[in-house]
Amino acid sequence: MREVRVRRRLAAIMAAEVVGFSRLMEANEEATLAALRQHHEDLIDPAAARHEGRIFKSMGEGFLAEFASAIEAAEAALAIQRGLAARNAQAPADRAVRFRIAINLGDVLVQGDDFYGDDVNLASRMVAHAPPGGIACSAGIRFQIGSKLDVNFEDLGEKSLRNIARPLHIFLIDAGLPGAPQSKVVARHGQERTSLAVLPFTNMSGDPQQEYFSDGITEDLITDLSNVSELFVLSRNAVFKHKGRPADMERIAGDLGVGYLLHGSVRKAGSKVRDTAQLTEGASGGQVWADRYDRDLTDIFALQDEITKSIVAELKVKLLPRERRAIEQAPTRNVEAYTWFLRGRDYFHRGSRTYYTLAKRMFAKAIELDPAYARAHAGLADCDAFLYMDYSEETADAVLLNSERALALEPHLADAHASRGLALSIAHRFAESEAEFAAALASGADLFEVHYFYGRSCYAQGRLADTAKHWERAAEIKPEDYQTLILLNQVYTSLGREADAVRCATRGVERAEREFARNPENPRPAYFLATALAKLGETKRAEQWARTALAIAPDDYLTLYNIACYYSVGSRADEAFGLLARLLPISNADMREWILRDSDFDPLHADPRWQEVRRAAAPDWGGGHA
């Protein structure tokens, strides 16, 4: 075997990692990898080569590069970060691909085309201290650059690095880049915003039944902090995946791609509440602020206001007068109504017909206690919007009624606008529907329900490309949602985009299996798995899931609908037409339109029996495949 000669030389080592790589991949693996590949081809690799550097190791979440000069390494880093900032300017903040970069000067081991040694490891560890879109460097790099570049430096002092015995003196290179210090992100309009994630507060009551309360406090803090325009706050869906996981703050901050984490605990006992809260810097894991609150339950809203204002003060961001008013405005003065609302919201997030029905009861109880509780009215509208798609046209009227009540009380509730937009599209009042969705996007562009309902509205109008756009966004916002992806499989099949159809079906299967493991009493993931696996050609697994769905809910007509899809895709026309014959007499208008548009039924269109289905579904319908 040929011996590979090992030698040493002085080099500037650049380490770079993608901010929030795990979150981006969980939301959309293919889009993230495609964006990274394009950034490397168009920007990163050419910048390294232009400055006489070489990338010697590429990982999914980042890369390592070597340069012969500290100046060249710094100029390459600046070019990369400026180029990425320009590319990300039009992207939603939670989808932008941003890097942290660190540069270290040291004596490295060279073996073949690779580099090793403590100084390579130091660069890799130091990257955690660079803010998103920013550049950190060691004292050696700072000394070499001196005043040769038109940049400023911020001295962070000596910092401890993970698994490194000695501290390292670190500087930030500040050339006016988006993201220099304080871990900021750049919003679509170009404003720098400090990034923050509110982790699920721990329930310390000793009673698992109180979990809804600690989760509710978390969600309300997210809502309040999101009202502050200079803060970029991750959504509930992004942070709740960390619920119950070990609290490694540095790792979580890197995973989520934020500069700061707010976390704590809630203990509710009778009429008393004890709340602890801590603000942690993501890069170092160091505590920035902490406090403990012992209050009466009646002071719960004042407690939340106090925490929010403390965070704003510690992060030194501006609070505009209208933002202060929004934070100080309690959603209700009735604490009992508030606790019923939190119970309802907990059920709503579980996302099945049974839980939507339970959530409605909780929201109705909150409204009984406080008829002016806008968010409870919006909750009813949201539940009915999902339930409409399950079983009853009558719920469309209820959606309109409750969303109107909610908006009369609180005009900027994005979910109420979205629910109303869906109900108006059900009534074929499409111009009014578009206006409601525009208002919903203006107030809550990162809300799952906004994009999911908008996609349903577009689908009902035959606007499949728009449907795909909104459902792709919905699937990114809510990483655990499987239904949107599997529905996208059908949309992309109708659009002739087979690769995208397979991609969505594959990802949808992974998510649906996780959901069924959590809620095995729910037939929905089971029948969606059957149709998606049939699409992917995995007939044995598909058959098992079809049988599982029918065993759980043999008389549920949504189960029958989706198993009919499964039979159709599997070339079992007799079974498919048999189920459709049972289904059509009890289907609402929305479901009948789905039957006519659903690409899963394409294999049945050549059969003479399809004309009978078409006539029964909508004798005067002119769209679709008929």
Beta strands, then each sheet from edge to edge (+ up, - down):
strand 1: 6-18
strand 2: 53-59
strand 3: 62-67
strand 4: 99-111
strand 5: 114-116
strand 6: 135-138
strand 7: 152-159
strand 8: 168-174
strand 9: 184-186
strand 10: 192-198
strand 11: 202-203
strand 12: 231-233
strand 13: 260-269
strand 14: 272-281
strand 15: 287-296
sheet 1: 2+ 3- 1+ 4- 5+
sheet 2: 2+ 3- 1+ 4- 6- 8+ 7-
sheet 3: 9+ 10- 12-
sheet 4: 9+ 10- 13- 11-
sheet 5: 9+ 10- 13- 14+ 15-
end
